[in-house]
């Protein structure tokens, strides 16, 4: 029957296009994951530096500065809560 070879050619054409689309999608997702990895690394570095500064501040005996920091953070959270309400 003449329709069977046409169907086979059509199927292989669609199959090739699906394979190409899947390859493109995988490349795009890999690129996005690499960008996210870089962003997480830089954020981790910033958080690590902040934690080191807080540890040195707490070990330095600067109790007054630590109290001011805690009061400031609480004030900011309450202000944000009030503004979002």
C-alpha positions as YAML, in Angstrom:
chain: A
units: angstrom
residues:
- id: 1
  name: UNK
  ca: [0.00, 0.00, 0.00]
- id: 2
  name: UNK
  ca: [1.44, 3.43, -0.92]
- id: 3
  name: UNK
  ca: [0.39, 5.17, 2.31]
- id: 4
  name: UNK
  ca: [2.66, 3.08, 4.54]
- id: 5
  name: UNK
  ca: [5.99, 4.47, 3.23]
- id: 6
  name: UNK
  ca: [4.62, 8.00, 3.50]
- id: 7
  name: UNK
  ca: [3.58, 7.38, 7.08]
- id: 8
  name: UNK
  ca: [7.04, 6.01, 7.91]
- id: 9
  name: UNK
  ca: [8.79, 9.02, 6.40]
- id: 10
  name: UNK
  ca: [6.46, 11.39, 8.23]
- id: 11
  name: UNK
  ca: [7.05, 9.57, 11.52]
- id: 12
  name: UNK
  ca: [10.85, 9.64, 11.18]
- id: 13
  name: UNK
  ca: [10.70, 13.36, 10.34]
- id: 14
  name: UNK
  ca: [8.61, 14.08, 13.46]
- id: 15
  name: UNK
  ca: [10.82, 11.82, 15.55]
- id: 16
  name: UNK
  ca: [13.93, 13.69, 14.40]
- id: 17
  name: UNK
  ca: [12.31, 17.05, 15.24]
- id: 18
  name: UNK
  ca: [11.32, 15.82, 18.71]
- id: 19
  name: UNK
  ca: [14.87, 14.62, 19.29]
- id: 20
  name: UNK
  ca: [16.27, 18.01, 18.25]
- id: 21
  name: UNK
  ca: [13.77, 19.83, 20.49]
- id: 22
  name: UNK
  ca: [14.68, 17.62, 23.45]
- id: 23
  name: UNK
  ca: [18.39, 18.30, 22.86]
- id: 24
  name: UNK
  ca: [17.75, 22.06, 22.75]
- id: 25
  name: UNK
  ca: [15.73, 21.91, 25.95]
- id: 26
  name: UNK
  ca: [18.43, 19.93, 27.75]
- id: 27
  name: UNK
  ca: [21.09, 22.45, 26.69]
- id: 28
  name: UNK
  ca: [18.94, 25.36, 27.88]
- id: 29
  name: UNK
  ca: [18.27, 23.71, 31.22]
- id: 30
  name: UNK
  ca: [21.96, 22.91, 31.71]
- id: 31
  name: UNK
  ca: [22.80, 26.57, 31.03]
- id: 32
  name: UNK
  ca: [20.16, 27.67, 33.57]
- id: 33
  name: UNK
  ca: [21.50, 25.23, 36.16]
- id: 34
  name: UNK
  ca: [25.06, 26.52, 35.64]
- id: 35
  name: UNK
  ca: [23.85, 30.09, 36.18]
- id: 36
  name: UNK
  ca: [21.98, 29.06, 39.33]
- id: 37
  name: UNK
  ca: [25.08, 27.29, 40.62]
- id: 38
  name: UNK
  ca: [27.12, 30.46, 40.16]
- id: 39
  name: UNK
  ca: [24.45, 32.52, 41.92]
- id: 40
  name: UNK
  ca: [24.28, 30.08, 44.84]
- id: 41
  name: UNK
  ca: [28.07, 30.10, 45.16]
- id: 42
  name: UNK
  ca: [28.20, 33.89, 45.36]
- id: 43
  name: UNK
  ca: [25.31, 33.97, 47.84]
- id: 44
  name: UNK
  ca: [27.03, 31.33, 49.96]
- id: 45
  name: UNK
  ca: [30.19, 33.43, 49.99]
- id: 46
  name: UNK
  ca: [28.26, 36.50, 51.13]
- id: 47
  name: UNK
  ca: [26.51, 34.57, 53.87]
- id: 48
  name: UNK
  ca: [29.79, 33.01, 54.99]
- id: 49
  name: UNK
  ca: [31.41, 36.45, 55.26]
- id: 50
  name: UNK
  ca: [28.44, 37.78, 57.23]
- id: 51
  name: UNK
  ca: [28.56, 34.85, 59.63]
- id: 52
  name: UNK
  ca: [32.30, 35.35, 60.17]
- id: 53
  name: UNK
  ca: [31.73, 39.02, 60.97]
- id: 54
  name: UNK
  ca: [28.93, 38.18, 63.41]
- id: 55
  name: UNK
  ca: [31.10, 35.57, 65.14]
- id: 56
  name: UNK
  ca: [33.99, 37.99, 65.50]
- id: 57
  name: UNK
  ca: [31.58, 40.63, 66.78]
- id: 58
  name: UNK
  ca: [30.13, 38.27, 69.38]
- id: 59
  name: UNK
  ca: [33.58, 37.07, 70.50]
- id: 60
  name: UNK
  ca: [34.97, 40.59, 70.76]
- id: 61
  name: UNK
  ca: [32.95, 41.46, 73.84]
- id: 62
  name: UNK
  ca: [30.98, 44.16, 72.07]
- id: 63
  name: UNK
  ca: [27.79, 43.44, 73.98]
- id: 64
  name: UNK
  ca: [26.38, 46.92, 73.47]
- id: 65
  name: UNK
  ca: [26.85, 46.71, 69.69]
- id: 66
  name: UNK
  ca: [25.24, 43.26, 69.67]
- id: 67
  name: UNK
  ca: [22.23, 44.59, 71.58]
- id: 68
  name: UNK
  ca: [21.88, 47.46, 69.12]
- id: 69
  name: UNK
  ca: [22.06, 45.00, 66.25]
- id: 70
  name: UNK
  ca: [19.35, 42.78, 67.75]
- id: 71
  name: UNK
  ca: [17.09, 45.76, 68.47]
- id: 72
  name: UNK
  ca: [17.59, 47.07, 64.93]
- id: 73
  name: UNK
  ca: [16.75, 43.70, 63.37]
- id: 74
  name: UNK
  ca: [13.62, 43.38, 65.52]
- id: 75
  name: UNK
  ca: [12.60, 46.92, 64.56]
- id: 76
  name: UNK
  ca: [13.00, 46.13, 60.86]
- id: 77
  name: UNK
  ca: [10.94, 42.95, 61.16]
- id: 78
  name: UNK
  ca: [8.16, 44.73, 63.04]
- id: 79
  name: UNK
  ca: [8.21, 47.56, 60.52]
- id: 80
  name: UNK
  ca: [7.95, 45.09, 57.64]
- id: 81
  name: UNK
  ca: [5.13, 43.25, 59.42]
- id: 82
  name: UNK
  ca: [3.25, 46.50, 59.97]
- id: 83
  name: UNK
  ca: [3.70, 47.58, 56.34]
- id: 84
  name: UNK
  ca: [2.56, 44.22, 54.95]
- id: 85
  name: UNK
  ca: [-0.50, 44.08, 57.16]
...
